[in-house]
Amino acid sequence: MIVATLGLSSGLLSQDLFTLIVTMAIVTTTAMPTMLRWSLKRLPLRKKERLRLKREELDAKGFVANLERLLLASDDSANGAFAAQLAGIIAGFGGKPTTIIDLTAAAKKNNSAAAAESAAKAGSASGHSAGKGERFEAAVKSAAEAAARDHHTDDDKPGKVEVITREHAGGAEAVAGEADKGYDLLIVGIANTRDPKNGFSKELSLITHGFEAPLAVVDTRGPRQHSAKERYGRVLIPVNGTDVSRRAVEVALALARAREAHATALYVTRGSASPAKTPPRRQVMRRNEAGVLKDVVALAERYDVPLRHATRADMAPDLAILREAGRGYDLVVLGVSRRPGDVLFFGNTAAAILERSPTSILFVAS
């Protein structure tokens, strides 16, 4: 059209020829998108293209993929070391900026001398030297780079992870002040996760009290609690079809993918005084189970994690999870809902698992 305009102005083209050229340009420009759509519809999608479209559909309603900023609150303990690695693994998906609040000084201030000495030993066992803020920052970046280097595809290459470290002796006050700056996930790893009654400690309740977004709480235990760098071999993921359960599934699969672990999805139907004996009710339960497991399998394919599944019918959820966890799992990732109150509480099922599980636990709460 530009050339035609120049030709018309210089007298090389007549008005009629100029009109034909302009009309042709408009018609071909308008018709081309429709013709392309009609032509491409007849071409079969390649396997890689189908996987890409499916991945984009899952990511659009996903949890880990849509996180933008992470906040890590950890001290010099086995829980803190594991929380730092978890933050790095999640940050590695898309290069999410991460802020670290180093609570080591607060932990040593509030704990006894023996507890401080134990925390120092746990820090030295994890292979880090002095400079605690730098150590946490290095752990996050290392986990993010390792996960990206070993497992990324062309469609989910992460960017550079930006990490900021802030050392505070104020403990809960420091987290509360930082939480107001708009973070999407808080990951907490402190030595005193539980109180003497096997509930969540007052310190943990204070740290998480002012944070309204989703959070993850780490409680390592058993023979592997001082081996934060060791890859977990088996991860158990209880599922029930709720949004909080689905978020935990994504976090667990991201962790399993980075650690090359085997994951198991456990579906539990709640026990009741009137078991499902009628065929219609059993059929409905089977459909619900199939729908939940189908969604979990699709997520496992998205994260490229081998997944097996198990079911437990007409059994209390805590008993089913504890029984399955006792079969040699290294970590239980449980999706929970926060209950109102000054003390951190995730419900009776989570409380029973916190009290009785010999296996390390990761609570993903909304």
ZATORMI-546148 format. One record per residue (C-alpha): residue number from 1; y, x, z. Coordinates in pm, 1 decimal. Layout:
+-----+----------+----------+----------+
|   i |       c2 |       c1 |       c3 |
+-----+----------+----------+----------+
| NUM |        Y |        X |        Z |
...
+-----+----------+----------+----------+
***
This chain:
+-----+----------+----------+----------+
|   i |       c2 |       c1 |       c3 |
+-----+----------+----------+----------+
|   1 |      0.0 |      0.0 |      0.0 |
|   2 |    235.6 |    291.2 |     69.6 |
|   3 |    159.0 |    446.0 |   -268.2 |
|   4 |    207.7 |    105.2 |   -435.3 |
|   5 |    543.2 |     64.4 |   -261.7 |
|   6 |    655.0 |    407.3 |   -385.1 |
|   7 |    534.5 |    321.1 |   -737.4 |
|   8 |    725.9 |     -7.0 |   -733.4 |
|   9 |   1047.2 |    153.9 |   -608.9 |
|  10 |   1026.7 |    429.4 |   -872.1 |
|  11 |    961.5 |    179.3 |  -1155.0 |
|  12 |    608.3 |    304.3 |  -1232.4 |
|  13 |    448.4 |    -28.1 |  -1128.0 |
|  14 |    546.8 |   -379.5 |  -1222.5 |
|  15 |    592.8 |   -658.5 |   -970.9 |
|  16 |    269.1 |   -829.6 |  -1081.1 |
|  17 |     61.8 |   -510.5 |  -1047.6 |
|  18 |    214.5 |   -441.8 |   -708.1 |
|  19 |    115.6 |   -793.3 |   -593.2 |
|  20 |   -243.4 |   -739.9 |   -709.5 |
|  21 |   -270.1 |   -408.1 |   -522.6 |
|  22 |   -134.7 |   -556.5 |   -199.8 |
|  23 |   -365.6 |   -859.2 |   -226.7 |
|  24 |   -667.5 |   -633.6 |   -284.8 |
|  25 |   -579.4 |   -423.8 |     23.0 |
|  26 |   -550.5 |   -731.3 |    244.0 |
|  27 |   -873.6 |   -890.8 |    118.4 |
|  28 |  -1086.7 |   -575.1 |    152.2 |
|  29 |   -945.7 |   -492.9 |    497.9 |
|  30 |  -1015.3 |   -845.9 |    622.3 |
|  31 |  -1361.7 |   -874.9 |    468.3 |
|  32 |  -1495.3 |   -534.3 |    572.4 |
|  33 |  -1566.5 |   -610.0 |    946.0 |
|  34 |  -1755.9 |   -927.5 |    858.1 |
|  35 |  -1958.2 |   -751.6 |    589.1 |
|  36 |  -2041.6 |   -462.1 |    823.1 |
|  37 |  -2160.1 |   -696.6 |   1096.1 |
|  38 |  -2377.9 |   -887.0 |    847.8 |
|  39 |  -2524.2 |   -564.5 |    708.1 |
|  40 |  -2589.3 |   -394.1 |   1043.2 |
|  41 |  -2759.6 |   -703.8 |   1184.4 |
|  42 |  -3041.9 |   -649.4 |    940.4 |
|  43 |  -3101.6 |   -293.0 |   1058.1 |
|  44 |  -3351.3 |   -249.7 |   1344.4 |
|  45 |  -3217.3 |    -89.3 |   1662.5 |
|  46 |  -3356.1 |    252.0 |   1736.7 |
|  47 |  -3523.8 |    310.0 |   2069.9 |
|  48 |  -3241.4 |    532.3 |   2192.6 |
|  49 |  -2982.9 |    269.1 |   2101.2 |
|  50 |  -3175.8 |     -6.2 |   2280.8 |
|  51 |  -3200.4 |    212.7 |   2591.0 |
|  52 |  -2828.1 |    284.5 |   2576.0 |
|  53 |  -2737.8 |    -85.0 |   2553.0 |
|  54 |  -2976.4 |   -169.9 |   2836.5 |
|  55 |  -2832.6 |    111.4 |   3049.0 |
|  56 |  -2477.2 |     -9.5 |   2987.1 |
|  57 |  -2577.3 |   -363.7 |   3084.2 |
|  58 |  -2730.3 |   -243.0 |   3412.1 |
|  59 |  -2435.5 |    -14.8 |   3488.3 |
|  60 |  -2189.2 |   -300.0 |   3433.4 |
|  61 |  -2328.4 |   -481.4 |   3738.1 |
|  62 |  -2452.2 |   -172.0 |   3919.2 |
|  63 |  -2343.2 |    -18.2 |   4248.2 |
|  64 |  -2362.7 |    359.8 |   4215.2 |
|  65 |  -2216.7 |    361.9 |   3862.9 |
|  66 |  -1907.5 |    165.1 |   3971.4 |
|  67 |  -1822.6 |    369.0 |   4280.3 |
|  68 |  -1499.6 |    562.9 |   4235.1 |
|  69 |  -1420.3 |    746.8 |   4560.6 |
|  70 |  -1652.8 |    863.7 |   4838.6 |
|  71 |  -1579.7 |    944.5 |   5202.7 |
|  72 |  -1821.5 |   1167.7 |   5393.3 |
|  73 |  -1805.5 |   1192.9 |   5774.7 |
|  74 |  -2049.2 |   1454.4 |   5905.2 |
|  75 |  -2097.5 |   1715.3 |   6173.6 |
|  76 |  -2303.3 |   2030.5 |   6211.4 |
|  77 |  -2644.4 |   1865.4 |   6241.6 |
|  78 |  -2954.1 |   1778.4 |   6039.4 |
|  79 |  -2809.2 |   1432.5 |   5975.9 |
|  80 |  -2484.0 |   1589.9 |   5856.0 |
|  81 |  -2665.2 |   1826.0 |   5618.2 |
|  82 |  -2863.6 |   1540.0 |   5464.3 |
|  83 |  -2551.9 |   1318.8 |   5439.2 |
|  84 |  -2366.9 |   1597.3 |   5253.4 |
|  85 |  -2647.9 |   1626.4 |   5000.4 |
|  86 |  -2660.4 |   1249.1 |   4956.9 |
|  87 |  -2283.8 |   1241.7 |   4894.7 |
|  88 |  -2321.1 |   1515.2 |   4635.1 |
|  89 |  -2602.1 |   1334.6 |   4456.1 |
|  90 |  -2401.7 |   1011.0 |   4432.8 |
|  91 |  -2083.4 |   1196.6 |   4338.6 |
|  92 |  -2272.7 |   1366.2 |   4057.4 |
|  93 |  -2300.2 |   1033.0 |   3874.4 |
|  94 |  -1967.6 |   1030.5 |   3690.3 |
|  95 |  -1792.3 |   1304.1 |   3889.8 |
|  96 |  -1668.2 |   1086.9 |   4175.2 |
|  97 |  -1394.4 |   1244.6 |   4392.8 |
|  98 |  -1521.7 |   1301.5 |   4748.1 |
|  99 |  -1333.3 |   1355.1 |   5072.8 |
| 100 |  -1512.1 |   1522.6 |   5364.6 |
| 101 |  -1415.3 |   1472.4 |   5727.7 |
| 102 |  -1571.6 |   1751.6 |   5930.1 |
| 103 |  -1653.3 |   1608.9 |   6273.9 |
| 104 |  -1817.4 |   1923.1 |   6411.5 |
| 105 |  -1527.5 |   1998.5 |   6643.4 |
| 106 |  -1529.9 |   1641.7 |   6775.6 |
| 107 |  -1906.7 |   1655.0 |   6829.1 |
| 108 |  -1886.5 |   1976.5 |   7028.9 |
| 109 |  -1599.5 |   1837.0 |   7229.8 |
| 110 |  -1782.2 |   1518.0 |   7325.6 |
| 111 |  -2136.1 |   1651.2 |   7367.4 |
| 112 |  -2283.8 |   1866.9 |   7637.0 |
| 113 |  -2329.2 |   2239.8 |   7592.9 |
| 114 |  -2698.7 |   2191.9 |   7520.9 |
| 115 |  -2630.2 |   1939.4 |   7248.7 |
| 116 |  -2370.8 |   2170.0 |   7094.9 |
| 117 |  -2618.5 |   2457.8 |   7098.6 |
| 118 |  -2883.8 |   2238.1 |   6933.8 |
| 119 |  -2637.6 |   2133.6 |   6663.0 |
| 120 |  -2549.3 |   2499.5 |   6599.5 |
| 121 |  -2917.5 |   2583.8 |   6560.2 |
| 122 |  -2962.8 |   2297.1 |   6315.4 |
| 123 |  -2669.1 |   2430.3 |   6114.2 |
| 124 |  -2808.9 |   2783.1 |   6106.2 |
| 125 |  -3153.0 |   2649.8 |   6008.3 |
| 126 |  -3000.0 |   2485.2 |   5702.8 |
| 127 |  -2901.8 |   2830.3 |   5577.0 |
| 128 |  -2522.1 |   2805.3 |   5597.8 |
| 129 |  -2280.2 |   3049.9 |   5745.9 |
| 130 |  -1954.3 |   3003.4 |   5930.2 |
| 131 |  -1667.1 |   2815.0 |   5776.2 |
| 132 |  -1790.4 |   2462.5 |   5832.7 |
| 133 |  -1547.0 |   2289.2 |   5600.2 |
| 134 |  -1637.4 |   2525.2 |   5317.3 |
| 135 |  -2006.8 |   2478.2 |   5396.0 |
| 136 |  -1993.6 |   2099.4 |   5361.0 |
| 137 |  -1789.0 |   2131.4 |   5042.9 |
| 138 |  -2039.6 |   2376.1 |   4896.9 |
| 139 |  -2331.0 |   2147.5 |   4988.4 |
| 140 |  -2171.7 |   1847.5 |   4813.5 |
| 141 |  -2086.9 |   2044.0 |   4499.0 |
| 142 |  -2427.4 |   2211.1 |   4489.0 |
| 143 |  -2612.7 |   1879.2 |   4514.3 |
| 144 |  -2391.9 |   1722.1 |   4246.4 |
| 145 |  -2436.3 |   2013.3 |   4007.1 |
| 146 |  -2812.5 |   2032.6 |   4062.8 |
| 147 |  -2860.5 |   1659.8 |   4001.0 |
| 148 |  -2646.4 |   1672.6 |   3688.2 |
| 149 |  -2803.3 |   1988.5 |   3549.1 |
| 150 |  -3162.9 |   1877.0 |   3593.0 |
| 151 |  -3144.3 |   1508.0 |   3516.4 |
| 152 |  -2838.2 |   1398.5 |   3316.0 |
| 153 |  -2864.4 |   1237.1 |   2973.5 |
| 154 |  -2607.2 |   1234.8 |   2697.7 |
| 155 |  -2470.3 |    902.9 |   2822.2 |
| 156 |  -2418.4 |    985.8 |   3188.8 |
| 157 |  -2291.8 |   1343.3 |   3187.6 |
| 158 |  -2082.3 |   1376.8 |   3501.2 |
| 159 |  -1742.6 |   1535.1 |   3519.2 |
| 160 |  -1639.0 |   1800.1 |   3764.2 |
| 161 |  -1668.3 |   1678.4 |   4124.1 |
| 162 |  -1342.9 |   1713.9 |   4314.2 |
| 163 |  -1400.2 |   1770.8 |   4687.9 |
| 164 |  -1138.8 |   1774.7 |   4962.9 |
| 165 |  -1228.1 |   1880.8 |   5317.4 |
| 166 |  -1040.1 |   1783.9 |   5632.4 |
| 167 |  -1141.4 |   1916.5 |   5973.0 |
| 168 |  -1060.9 |   1687.3 |   6266.4 |
| 169 |  -1129.7 |   1693.9 |   6637.3 |
| 170 |  -1032.4 |   1329.9 |   6668.9 |
| 171 |  -1366.1 |   1185.2 |   6558.4 |
| 172 |  -1344.1 |    811.7 |   6501.4 |
| 173 |   -964.6 |    814.4 |   6482.1 |
| 174 |   -976.7 |   1059.8 |   6192.5 |
| 175 |  -1219.7 |    842.6 |   5995.8 |
| 176 |  -1019.9 |    526.3 |   6067.0 |
| 177 |   -701.3 |    691.0 |   5942.5 |
| 178 |   -865.4 |    818.0 |   5626.0 |
| 179 |  -1052.0 |    491.6 |   5558.5 |
| 180 |   -725.7 |    310.9 |   5483.3 |
| 181 |   -677.5 |    521.0 |   5169.2 |
| 182 |   -914.0 |    317.8 |   4953.9 |
| 183 |  -1269.1 |    453.3 |   4947.9 |
| 184 |  -1566.4 |    269.3 |   4800.2 |
| 185 |  -1843.5 |    417.3 |   5017.2 |
| 186 |  -1856.5 |    587.0 |   5357.0 |
| 187 |  -2154.2 |    816.0 |   5424.7 |
| 188 |  -2205.3 |    908.1 |   5790.4 |
| 189 |  -2426.8 |   1185.9 |   5920.0 |
| 190 |  -2377.1 |   1277.7 |   6286.1 |
| 191 |  -2610.3 |   1417.5 |   6548.7 |
| 192 |  -2576.4 |   1124.0 |   6789.6 |
| 193 |  -2683.2 |    837.8 |   6564.8 |
| 194 |  -2877.6 |    656.2 |   6839.5 |
| 195 |  -2808.5 |    581.3 |   7203.0 |
| 196 |  -3069.3 |    610.4 |   7486.0 |
| 197 |  -3172.4 |    248.3 |   7421.9 |
| 198 |  -3253.5 |    325.8 |   7056.4 |
| 199 |  -2960.1 |    129.8 |   6922.0 |
| 200 |  -2671.6 |    278.2 |   6729.1 |
| 201 |  -2452.5 |    502.6 |   6942.2 |
| 202 |  -2102.1 |    414.8 |   7054.0 |
| 203 |  -1968.8 |    712.7 |   6860.8 |
| 204 |  -2120.0 |    584.6 |   6536.1 |
| 205 |  -1984.4 |    235.4 |   6602.5 |
| 206 |  -1634.4 |    374.6 |   6651.3 |
| 207 |  -1652.9 |    583.2 |   6333.8 |
| 208 |  -1759.8 |    288.7 |   6116.3 |
| 209 |  -1555.1 |     17.9 |   6289.4 |
| 210 |  -1243.2 |     42.3 |   6074.0 |
| 211 |  -1423.2 |     76.0 |   5740.9 |
| 212 |  -1470.2 |   -252.4 |   5553.5 |
| 213 |  -1634.0 |   -119.9 |   5233.8 |
| 214 |  -2007.1 |    -36.4 |   5199.5 |
| 215 |  -2141.1 |    245.4 |   5414.5 |
| 216 |  -2454.0 |    459.5 |   5441.2 |
| 217 |  -2589.7 |    581.4 |   5775.9 |
| 218 |  -2837.5 |    869.5 |   5795.6 |
| 219 |  -3097.2 |    905.1 |   6072.8 |
| 220 |  -3338.2 |   1192.0 |   6006.6 |
| 221 |  -3640.1 |   1235.4 |   6230.1 |
| 222 |  -3990.8 |   1376.7 |   6227.1 |
| 223 |  -4105.7 |   1720.6 |   6117.3 |
| 224 |  -3865.9 |   1735.7 |   5821.8 |
| 225 |  -3542.6 |   1676.0 |   6009.6 |
| 226 |  -3456.2 |   2047.3 |   6006.6 |
| 227 |  -3549.8 |   2087.5 |   5638.6 |
| 228 |  -3257.3 |   1915.0 |   5473.0 |
| 229 |  -3300.1 |   2119.3 |   5154.6 |
| 230 |  -3664.6 |   2028.8 |   5111.2 |
| 231 |  -3732.8 |   1773.3 |   4841.4 |
| 232 |  -3860.5 |   1443.7 |   4973.8 |
| 233 |  -4197.5 |   1361.4 |   4825.5 |
| 234 |  -4214.5 |    985.0 |   4887.2 |
| 235 |  -3938.2 |    729.0 |   4931.2 |
| 236 |  -4001.7 |    372.2 |   5052.4 |
| 237 |  -3758.6 |    100.6 |   4939.4 |
| 238 |  -3800.2 |   -245.2 |   5097.0 |
| 239 |  -3666.9 |   -511.7 |   4857.8 |
| 240 |  -3602.4 |   -884.7 |   4889.2 |
| 241 |  -3380.0 |   -972.8 |   4593.3 |
| 242 |  -3045.1 |   -979.9 |   4775.6 |
| 243 |  -2734.7 |   -790.3 |   4666.9 |
| 244 |  -2752.5 |   -556.5 |   4967.1 |
| 245 |  -3114.7 |   -478.7 |   4886.0 |
| 246 |  -3027.1 |   -403.0 |   4524.5 |
| 247 |  -2755.5 |   -160.7 |   4631.8 |
| 248 |  -3003.7 |     22.4 |   4851.5 |
| 249 |  -3246.5 |     38.5 |   4558.7 |
| 250 |  -2984.3 |    212.4 |   4344.4 |
| 251 |  -2899.2 |    465.8 |   4614.0 |
| 252 |  -3268.9 |    533.3 |   4677.6 |
| 253 |  -3341.0 |    580.4 |   4306.6 |
| 254 |  -3047.2 |    818.5 |   4266.9 |
| 255 |  -3180.3 |   1019.0 |   4560.0 |
| 256 |  -3539.1 |   1010.1 |   4432.1 |
| 257 |  -3426.4 |   1118.7 |   4087.9 |
| 258 |  -3237.6 |   1418.7 |   4224.2 |
| 259 |  -3525.7 |   1519.5 |   4453.2 |
| 260 |  -3799.6 |   1446.3 |   4198.8 |
| 261 |  -3959.7 |   1212.9 |   4451.5 |
| 262 |  -4202.1 |    925.0 |   4408.9 |
| 263 |  -4053.0 |    586.5 |   4496.6 |
| 264 |  -4228.9 |    271.9 |   4617.6 |
| 265 |  -4069.8 |    -73.6 |   4620.8 |
| 266 |  -4206.6 |   -291.6 |   4901.4 |
| 267 |  -4162.1 |   -667.1 |   4862.6 |
| 268 |  -4216.5 |   -867.2 |   5180.1 |
| 269 |  -4238.5 |  -1244.7 |   5208.6 |
| 270 |  -4130.1 |  -1355.9 |   5551.6 |
| 271 |  -4396.3 |  -1472.2 |   5789.6 |
| 272 |  -4374.5 |  -1830.9 |   5913.1 |
| 273 |  -4561.9 |  -2082.1 |   6120.3 |
| 274 |  -4661.2 |  -2269.0 |   5803.5 |
| 275 |  -4803.2 |  -2021.8 |   5552.1 |
| 276 |  -4774.6 |  -2092.7 |   5183.6 |
| 277 |  -5103.2 |  -2273.4 |   5125.4 |
| 278 |  -5005.6 |  -2527.7 |   4860.9 |
| 279 |  -5032.4 |  -2415.7 |   4497.2 |
| 280 |  -4672.7 |  -2516.4 |   4404.2 |
| 281 |  -4528.9 |  -2312.7 |   4688.0 |
| 282 |  -4743.9 |  -2011.7 |   4608.3 |
| 283 |  -4635.1 |  -2037.4 |   4245.2 |
| 284 |  -4267.1 |  -2036.7 |   4341.2 |
| 285 |  -4320.3 |  -1734.5 |   4565.0 |
| 286 |  -4496.0 |  -1547.2 |   4284.2 |
| 287 |  -4208.8 |  -1621.2 |   4045.1 |
| 288 |  -3955.6 |  -1494.1 |   4298.5 |
| 289 |  -4161.0 |  -1181.9 |   4358.9 |
| 290 |  -4198.7 |  -1117.2 |   3985.6 |
| 291 |  -3824.7 |  -1159.6 |   3928.2 |
| 292 |  -3728.6 |   -920.0 |   4206.8 |
| 293 |  -3978.3 |   -654.2 |   4102.4 |
| 294 |  -3877.7 |   -686.8 |   3736.7 |
| 295 |  -3517.2 |   -607.7 |   3828.9 |
| 296 |  -3625.2 |   -310.9 |   4042.5 |
| 297 |  -3844.5 |   -176.2 |   3761.9 |
| 298 |  -3550.0 |   -199.4 |   3521.0 |
| 299 |  -3334.8 |      0.9 |   3763.1 |
| 300 |  -3610.3 |    260.2 |   3801.6 |
| 301 |  -3622.0 |    300.5 |   3423.8 |
| 302 |  -3243.4 |    339.1 |   3422.0 |
| 303 |  -3266.7 |    626.5 |   3670.7 |
| 304 |  -3581.8 |    765.9 |   3510.6 |
| 305 |  -3779.7 |    750.0 |   3836.3 |
| 306 |  -4155.3 |    679.3 |   3856.2 |
| 307 |  -4197.3 |    363.2 |   4062.1 |
| 308 |  -4492.1 |    187.1 |   4216.5 |
| 309 |  -4468.4 |   -140.3 |   4405.0 |
| 310 |  -4650.4 |   -303.3 |   4692.6 |
| 311 |  -4635.6 |   -652.7 |   4841.5 |
| 312 |  -4693.2 |   -788.6 |   5190.3 |
| 313 |  -4725.0 |  -1164.1 |   5232.0 |
| 314 |  -4670.8 |  -1379.1 |   5541.2 |
| 315 |  -4579.7 |  -1085.0 |   5762.3 |
| 316 |  -4270.8 |  -1007.2 |   5965.2 |
| 317 |  -4051.4 |   -770.9 |   5757.6 |
| 318 |  -4018.2 |   -504.6 |   6028.1 |
| 319 |  -4395.9 |   -490.8 |   6082.9 |
| 320 |  -4463.1 |   -468.6 |   5709.5 |
| 321 |  -4208.3 |   -189.9 |   5660.9 |
| 322 |  -4329.8 |      8.7 |   5961.2 |
| 323 |  -4693.1 |    -28.4 |   5855.7 |
| 324 |  -4619.1 |     89.9 |   5502.4 |
| 325 |  -4391.1 |    371.2 |   5623.8 |
| 326 |  -4676.7 |    503.8 |   5837.3 |
| 327 |  -4873.7 |    584.7 |   5522.6 |
| 328 |  -4706.8 |    919.0 |   5463.5 |
| 329 |  -4355.4 |    841.9 |   5347.3 |
| 330 |  -4070.1 |   1084.7 |   5408.2 |
| 331 |  -3776.7 |    844.0 |   5389.5 |
| 332 |  -3711.1 |    470.6 |   5417.6 |
| 333 |  -3401.7 |    341.3 |   5237.4 |
| 334 |  -3310.8 |     -1.5 |   5373.1 |
| 335 |  -3041.1 |   -238.4 |   5247.6 |
| 336 |  -2875.3 |   -420.5 |   5538.1 |
| 337 |  -2578.0 |   -642.9 |   5619.5 |
| 338 |  -2326.9 |   -561.7 |   5890.0 |
| 339 |  -2302.1 |   -814.0 |   6169.8 |
| 340 |  -1973.4 |   -895.6 |   6344.8 |
| 341 |  -1897.8 |   -721.4 |   6672.7 |
| 342 |  -1766.1 |   -400.4 |   6821.8 |
| 343 |  -2112.6 |   -239.2 |   6820.7 |
| 344 |  -2266.3 |   -145.8 |   6486.0 |
| 345 |  -2559.0 |   -381.8 |   6426.7 |
| 346 |  -2755.5 |   -454.0 |   6109.9 |
| 347 |  -2983.7 |   -731.5 |   6235.3 |
| 348 |  -3316.7 |   -751.3 |   6415.5 |
| 349 |  -3526.8 |   -604.6 |   6133.4 |
| 350 |  -3307.7 |   -294.2 |   6105.3 |
| 351 |  -3296.0 |   -261.3 |   6486.0 |
| 352 |  -3676.2 |   -266.5 |   6508.6 |
| 353 |  -3710.4 |     -4.1 |   6236.4 |
| 354 |  -3443.1 |    214.2 |   6397.6 |
| 355 |  -3628.4 |    197.2 |   6728.9 |
| 356 |  -3987.2 |    239.2 |   6614.2 |
| 357 |  -3995.1 |    424.3 |   6282.6 |
| 358 |  -4126.4 |    782.3 |   6290.2 |
| 359 |  -3987.0 |    826.7 |   5939.3 |
| 360 |  -3631.7 |    927.8 |   5844.5 |
| 361 |  -3411.5 |    629.2 |   5761.9 |
| 362 |  -3114.6 |    572.1 |   5535.9 |
| 363 |  -2930.0 |    244.3 |   5597.1 |
| 364 |  -2714.8 |    118.9 |   5307.1 |
| 365 |  -2489.6 |   -150.3 |   5449.6 |
| 366 |  -2244.4 |   -397.6 |   5299.4 |
+-----+----------+----------+----------+
***
